């Protein structure tokens, strides 16, 4: 220790004349500490930190204080030093920033309580660093550091994302980590964020320049401080689509935990008879006659879809008379709220059967399919993405196994050109996904219908 004291005294004298030379001397002396005792290392890093503070390199000062603390420098000494030199001189500015930033994102927060500035358990330590931000954790009595450079923050986006769905993200509460994921989201996607420590998240709002990162969060984020609040949000908010792309940046939370949460919410939603379901994107419409076994198998297949508020399955039984009626009844008794079952008197021609389906559909688009044809469920995310994002979309024409004519991919003008190129090149209208609003606007489905003898919506 005496040798170290002598070396430190030399550096202090050198600092008076040449701070750069003093820094080099500190750096050289550090390389000799490999086998030194914790006491020697502690004293060295404290003196080095104080030197960097006097040199106004506050970033390096914090790093050295963190090392000094590792070697037993008293926590109370560090707390006092940070408060007197960093926190107290900037209290009013940090308070103003915090309160302003809370107002910016208040509507996006789903937390037990938004703490006041005086309730924050983290002190912001202004170091003027462009790469890192530092806080003092009053609970653990330690300095914590966060990387501000989004290019150096690792992201964990799914390799094969669902192109329609938003994202559910679990993280520590680090706002730069959140921002990095937000800025890399696909266009028009949102992100629902569970933070392990909401207090840590709130700490960042003291930073005077953090508003630069909040503008994106305001647009695409919802933030929760518990998974139970995530659950309550998606069960209690009508017509909000589930985020099926899950990301976990927490070692304590396996990805499967988030995925299971979404599956659990989905199962509850499809059984909820009080749910409005007023933003259905796609109706899978199935007219059927005397083929209850086919219709039932078809419905059960489509109910394997991972979507709930986005889709519905409309089955129109057009006066079946054979022994398959029990299976139609079985469809009508299903508890899954995505199924809508209707019975009509017998109709003698197909346009009336199709018209029944369109009349009972509530989706923005309607896919008319026979009771023996099914949708490739792996393609549903792409279909829903088209419907959700493309304005003025009239028709989606999908290929099927065994189709005789390959669908055209040519871009055409609205009107007769599109009709000739896309609508009139198949043997029937099955497999065409059509805009229901346009169909209604031009009375395109008005055919003589049978009389409804029983109506049952489930």
N, C-alpha and C positions, 0 to 999 in steps of 0.2 A: 504493500500500500504506500510505503514511503517513496518507493521509486516512482509510482504513478503520480503521487502528489508533486514530486519534483518536475516531472514531465509536464504536468498540467500548469504549473507555475510558469514554466518556460513558454508554453503556448499563450498564456494570458499576456505575458510581456510582448510576445510577437504580435498578438492581435492589435495592440496599440498602434503599431507601425504598418502592419500589412495583414489585412484580414484573409486575403487569399492564401498567403503563406501559412497562416494559422489553421485554415481549413485543411490544407494539405498535411500539416503536422498531425491534426486530429485523425485524418484518414489513415495516415501511416501508422500511428499509434494503435488504431483499431485492429490492424492486422497482427498485432503482437499479443492479442488478448485470448488466443485460442485456449490456452490452458490456465487462464487466470481464474481466480475465485469469483463467485457471484458478487461478493462485496466489491471487488475491484471493478468488475464489469458495470455494476450498478452506478458507482461513482463516476466512471468514465462516461457512460451514456447520459447521465444527468448533466455533467459539465458540457458535453458536446451539444446537448439539446439547448442549454442556456446560451451557448455561443451562437447557435443557429437562430435563436430568437433575437439576439442582439443584432444579428446580420439580416434580420427581417425575412429569413427563409422559413416561414412558419410551417410549411409543408414538411420539410426535413425535421423541424423541431418536434412535430407531432410523432413522426416515425421513431425518433430517438427516445422520446418519452415513453412510447409503447414498449420499446426494448428495455428501458430502465425499469419499467413496471414489472416486466417478466422476471427481472433479477431481484425483485423485492423492494423497490423504491416505494415508500409509504403511499398508500392510496390517497390519504387525506392531503398530503403535500401536493400531489398532482392535481387533485380537485381544486385546491385553493389557488394554485398557479393558473389553471385554465380559467377559473371564474374571474379572477382579478384582471387577467391580461387579455382575455378573449370574449368572455361572456358579458360581463358587466358593462364594458364600454359600448357594446352593440345591442343591449337589451331592447331599446325602443325601436330600433330599425327591424330587429327580428320579430318583435311583437306585431308591428305594422304589417310586415310581409306575411306572417302566419295568418292573421285575421283576414287579409285581402285574399289570400289563396284559398282559404276555407270557403269563402263566399263563391269563388269561381267554380268549385267542384262539389259543393254541398249537396246538390241534387243527385249526384252520382254515388253518394256514400250510403251504404247499408250496414251501419255499425251500431253497437250497443250505445255508444256515447261519443260525441265529438268533444275531445278535451279542450278546455280553455288553454291559452298560452301558458298560464301559471301552473297548469296541471301536467304539462309535458314532462316526461321522465328523461328526455334527451336534450342536452344543450347543444346548439349548433356552434361549431368552432370555425369562425371565418379565417381561412388561411390564404385566400386569394389564389388558390391553386386552380388550374384549368383541367386538371386530370383527376383529382380526388376531392372528396368532401369528408370532413371529420365531425364526429359527434362525441360528446361525453355522456356515457350511459350512467345515470345517477343510481340506478338500481344495482347494477353489477360493478359500479365504480371502476369503469375502464373506458379507454378511448376506442372507438370503432371507426372504421374507414370504409368508404364506398368508392368504387371506380366510376367516374363520370363519363368516360370515353365509351360511347355505345359500340364502337368498332372493336373493343376489347372484351365486351360482355358476351358470353356464350348464350346462344338461344337453342331451344329444343323443340322446334316445330315438327309435327308428325311427318313422316316420310311420304305417306299416302293420305293426305288430308281429305276429308269430306268437303267437296268444293262448294256445297251450299251452306254448310253450318258455320256458326260463329265459334269462338274459342273460349275454353275455360282454363284459366291459368292459376297455378298455386305458387306463390313466392314468399320471400321473407318480409316484404314491405318496402324493399329498396326501390325508390321511384325511378332510378336510372335503369334498373333491370326491367321494370314495367314499361318504361318509355321505349326501350330497345325492342321489346316484343311488339309494342303498339305500332311502331314505325315500319315493321316488317310484315304486318298483316296484309293479306291479299286485299285488293280494292273492295270497298263497301262491306268489310267484315268488322264485327265488333268483338270485344273481349271482356269476359266476366272474370274478375280477379279476386281470388281469395288470398288474403295476406295473413301470414303466421303471426305477425306482430303489427297491429294497427298503430301502436304508439311509435314504432320505428318509422312507419309510413308518414305519420303526422310530423315527425321530426324534420323531414325534408322540406316541409312547407314553410319553415323559418328562413330558408335560403332566399335572399333577395332576388336571385335570378331564376328561381325554379319555375316561374310563370312561363318561361320559354318552352318548358316541357309539358305544361299542363294543357296547352291548347289542344293537343292531340288527344289527351285523355278525356277532355270534355266531350269530344265527338264520339269516341268509340268505347269508352270504359264504363263499367259498373264495378264498384269495389265493395267487398264484403269482409267482415272480420271473423266469420265462422262459416263452416259448411252447412250448418243448420239454416243460416240466413239465406244461403244460396238455394237451399231446398224450398224454404218458405216463399222466396221470390218467384220461383218458376211454378210453384203450385198456386200462388195467389194472384199472379199477374196474367190477365187474359191474353190469349193469342200472342204470346211471346215464345218464339221458337227456341228449342233447347240447343245449347252449344255442345256439339258432339265431337269437336276437336279438342282434346285434353292435353295440357302441358303441365308437368310438375318440375319445378326447380328446387324442390325440397327433398333432401335425403330422407326425411322423416315421413314423407307422404308418397308412397308408391303410386305410379300412374293408374293402376287398377282401381285404387280407391276413388279417384275422380270419375273414372269410367263407370264404376258401379253406382255411384251417386246419380249420374245421369240416367242410367237404366232404371233405377228405383223411382226417380221422378216420373219417367216415361210411363212406367207401369201404373202409377197412381193416376196420372192424367187421363189415360185411355179408359179408366173405369169411372171417372168423375162425370156423372150425369148432369151436374150443374154448370159445367164449363161451357162458356159461350161458343167457342170455336167459330169465330166470325171472320177469321182471316185464312180460310182454307185456300190453298194454292191449287191443288189438283184433286179432281174427282175421278176416280176409276169407276166408270159406269158399266154395269153388266145387265143387259136385258136377257131374260132366260125363260124358257118354256119347256116344261116336262123333262127337265134335266137337273133335278134338285141335287143329285150326287155331284154332278160337275160344278154346279154353282157353289155348293158348299165347299168343295175342295179348292175352288178358285179363291173364295173369300178367305179361307184359312191360310192359303199361301200368301196372299197380299197382306194379311195381318202380321206376317213376320217382319214387315217393314219397320225400320227403327223410328219412323216419323209418327207424330201424333196430331198436333194442331195443323200441320201442313196438308194432310190428306184426308179424304173420306172415300168410302166404298159404297156406292149406291147400287143396290140390287133390285131390279124390277121383275117380279114374277107375273108374267103376262097370261094369267088364267090357266095355270097348269092343272091337269085333271088326273094324272096317273099316280102310281104309288110312290112317287118321289116327293109328294107334297110335304111329308114329314120332315124332309131335309130342308125344305124352304122354311118351315116353321122353326127349325133349329137355327137357321140363319137369323130369323127375326128375334129369337130369344138370346142371341149373343149379348154379353154385357159390354163388349168393347164399343166405346162411343164413336169410333170411326165408321161403324157400319150403320147404314140407313137402308131399311128394308121396306119395300112397298108391294102391295098386291093389286093387280088390275084384272078386269074381265078380259077374256080372250080377245086378242086383236088378230086380224087376218093378214096384215102386211107389215113388213119390217119398219117402214118409216114411222108408224105409230109406236112401235116398240122403242125405237131410238128416241122418239119425242118424249116418251114417258121418262126416260133416263135424264134427258136434258132438263126437263121441267122440274125434277126433284133434286137436281144437283145444286150445290152451294159453292163449289170451287171456282176460283178465278178462271181456270181452264178445265176442260172435260176431256178425258180419254175414254172413248167408247170402245169396248172390247167384248168379244163373245165370252160365253161362260166356259169355254175351253182354251182360251188364250190368256196368257199371263204376261206381266211386265217383268223384265229383268230388274230385280231389286237393286243390283249393283249400279244401275244407270239412273236410279231415281234422283240422286244428288245433282246430277248434271241437268236433268229435266227441271227440277225445282229451281236450280240456279238460273236457267234461262227465263223461267216464268217470273221469278222474283226481281231480276235485274234489267231485263230488256223491255224498254217502253214500246208501246204500240205493236207488240207482238201479236200476231193473229193466229198462227198455226205452227205447230211443231210436228213434223212428220218423222216417225221413227221406223227404223228397219226392223225386220223380224226374221226369225229362222224360216227358210223356205219361201220367202217373198220372191215373186217372179220378176218384179221390176225393182231395180235399185233406186232408192229415193234420190232425187236431184238435190245437189248442194249449191245450185246456181242462185245467185242473188238477183231478185227480180223486183220490178216496180209493183206497188200496191195496185190491186184491181185485176183486170182480165189477164195480165201477164202472169201474175202469181197463181191464179186459178188454173190456167192452162199448164203451167210448169209443175205445180206442186199438188193441186187438189184433184185433178182429173186424170191421174196416171196410175191409179190402182183400181183393183176390181171392186173394192168396197171401202167404207169409211172407217172400218175397224183399224185401230192403230194410229189414227189422226188425233192429235191433241189440239183442241180448238178453244179459242177465247170465247167464254160464255157470254160476256157482255156484248161482243160483236154479233154473236148468234141471235141474242135477244133483240138487239137494236134493229136488225134487218129481218126479224121474224123468220129466221131460217129454219126453225124447228117446229113451226106450227102445222102439225098434221092432225087429222082426226084421232083422238085418243079414246081408249076404253074408259069406262066409268070406274072410278076408284071404289072398291067394295070394302077395303080395309086399309087404314093408314097406321103405320107403326114406325116411329123413328126411334132408334136406339143409339 
